């Protein structure tokens, strides 16, 4: 099957359209961050960096941590960017760009998102870490890809009286176990809500009356059997959806910078993020 030039756009230099990368530019283990300026805050801990490429919000550094080759790539904000990032990473790994044909053997990438988030439960304090078991999408991306709706989706829809069905996917079990094994006491298993915005969709109120009143309280009070919602951000569900669709191992890990139930924000957010980066690299280097 040849993929059309409008479905798979290749730049004149042979790189893929948005990321500006060629297949050899990425490692099989990829750390993703939202902020382009955070890429260097990860790669500074590498023993060497041999590739630095940037286009738009997508900045890529690839190098070595010990003998392990790792890439770190910025995604920008939101699941629309994650959809682009994941499709193009998959194309780099699984499509011959010269002939526009998929390889016969599938390669699965290990993709670890290191992000920031707000806690929805008082038991998860600021500057702790949430490792996401589930990603729950309140955005529309799930309507364009095959995504199973289950009893959790139905329960969330009813609890929030939504006009749409949220999509729910799990992350990589193997990566989850790797990061949770012997983890510090301030690391928590989480069920992460992914929102289509930073303000009203996350219960922030500035100069308007939100359509859904008491949204934070609804997030906090939701229960499905023993499942509760731990934190909210803007990317995790997109990663987990695309990981399932494309066949990659994906895990989202978040530093908690805000306690939404107490209205407190981290005094030193950069330190919290740096601690997450160092702990994640320590896990990946083993």
MODAPE-V12605 format. One record per backbone hydrogen bond with DSSP energy under -0.5 kcal/mol. CO is the residue of the C=O (numbers start at 1). NH is the residue of the N-H. E is the energy in kcal/mol with one decimal. If there is no record, write none. Layout:
CO/NH/E + CO/NH/E
This chain:
1/3/-0.5 + 1/102/-0.5 + 4/7/-0.6 + 4/8/-2.4 + 7/9/-0.5 + 8/10/-0.5 + 9/17/-1.8 + 11/14/-2.3 + 15/11/-3.2 + 16/20/-2.1 + 21/16/-2.7 + 22/25/-2.2 + 23/26/-1.2 + 28/30/-0.5 + 28/110/-2.9 + 29/71/-2.2 + 30/112/-2.9 + 31/73/-2.5 + 32/114/-2.9 + 33/75/-2.6 + 34/76/-1.9 + 35/38/-1.8 + 35/39/-0.5 + 36/39/-1.1 + 37/41/-0.5 + 38/42/-0.9 + 39/42/-1.1 + 39/43/-2.7 + 40/44/-1.6 + 42/45/-1.9 + 43/46/-1.5 + 48/64/-2.2 + 51/62/-2.0 + 53/60/-3.5 + 55/58/-2.2 + 57/59/-0.9 + 58/55/-2.2 + 59/74/-2.0 + 60/53/-2.5 + 61/72/-2.7 + 62/50/-2.1 + 62/51/-1.8 + 63/70/-2.4 + 64/47/-2.5 + 64/48/-1.5 + 64/66/-0.5 + 65/68/-1.8 + 67/69/-0.5 + 68/65/-2.8 + 69/29/-0.5 + 70/63/-2.6 + 71/31/-3.2 + 72/61/-2.4 + 73/33/-2.1 + 78/82/-1.4 + 79/83/-2.2 + 80/84/-1.4 + 81/85/-2.8 + 82/86/-2.9 + 83/87/-1.8 + 84/88/-2.3 + 85/89/-2.5 + 86/90/-2.3 + 87/91/-2.2 + 88/92/-2.1 + 89/93/-1.6 + 90/94/-2.6 + 91/95/-1.9 + 94/103/-2.3 + 95/97/-0.9 + 96/100/-2.2 + 96/101/-1.0 + 100/3/-2.9 + 101/96/-3.0 + 107/109/-0.6 + 109/111/-0.6 + 109/249/-2.2 + 110/30/-3.4 + 110/112/-0.5 + 111/113/-0.5 + 111/251/-2.3 + 112/32/-2.6 + 112/114/-0.5 + 113/115/-0.6 + 113/253/-2.9 + 115/255/-2.6 + 117/257/-2.5 + 117/258/-1.1 + 118/232/-2.0 + 119/260/-1.9 + 121/124/-1.9 + 123/125/-0.8 + 125/128/-1.4 + 128/256/-2.8 + 129/131/-0.5 + 129/188/-3.1 + 130/132/-0.6 + 130/254/-2.8 + 131/190/-2.5 + 133/171/-1.9 + 134/192/-2.6 + 135/137/-0.6 + 135/169/-1.9 + 136/138/-0.6 + 136/194/-3.1 + 137/167/-1.4 + 140/143/-1.9 + 141/144/-1.9 + 148/168/-0.7 + 150/154/-2.2 + 151/155/-2.4 + 152/156/-2.5 + 153/157/-2.5 + 154/158/-2.2 + 155/159/-2.4 + 156/160/-2.3 + 157/161/-0.5 + 157/162/-2.1 + 158/161/-0.6 + 164/166/-0.6 + 167/137/-3.2 + 169/135/-2.9 + 172/176/-2.1 + 173/177/-2.5 + 174/178/-1.9 + 175/179/-2.3 + 176/180/-2.2 + 177/181/-1.7 + 180/183/-1.7 + 184/187/-1.6 + 186/129/-2.9 + 188/131/-3.1 + 190/133/-3.7 + 190/134/-1.2 + 191/230/-2.0 + 191/231/-0.9 + 192/136/-3.1 + 193/195/-0.6 + 193/233/-2.4 + 194/138/-2.8 + 199/202/-1.8 + 199/204/-2.4 + 200/203/-2.1 + 208/210/-0.6 + 211/213/-0.8 + 212/215/-0.7 + 214/218/-1.8 + 215/219/-2.5 + 216/220/-2.7 + 217/221/-2.2 + 218/222/-1.1 + 219/222/-0.6 + 219/229/-0.5 + 224/227/-2.6 + 227/224/-2.2 + 230/120/-3.2 + 230/121/-0.7 + 231/193/-3.0 + 232/118/-1.8 + 233/195/-3.2 + 235/238/-0.8 + 235/239/-1.8 + 236/240/-2.5 + 237/241/-2.5 + 238/242/-2.5 + 239/243/-2.5 + 240/244/-1.9 + 241/245/-2.4 + 242/246/-2.7 + 243/247/-1.5 + 243/248/-2.0 + 248/250/-0.7 + 249/111/-3.2 + 250/172/-3.1 + 251/113/-3.1 + 252/132/-2.5 + 253/115/-2.7 + 254/130/-2.6 + 254/256/-0.5 + 255/117/-1.9 + 255/257/-0.8 + 256/127/-3.9 + 257/266/-3.2 + 258/119/-3.2 + 258/260/-0.8 + 259/262/-0.8 + 259/263/-1.4 + 259/264/-1.4 + 264/259/-2.6 + 266/269/-0.5 + 268/272/-1.6 + 269/273/-2.2 + 270/274/-2.4 + 271/275/-2.4 + 272/276/-1.7 + 273/277/-2.4 + 274/278/-2.4 + 275/279/-2.3 + 276/280/-2.6 + 277/281/-2.5 + 278/282/-1.9 + 279/283/-1.9 + 280/284/-2.3 + 281/285/-1.7 + 283/286/-0.9
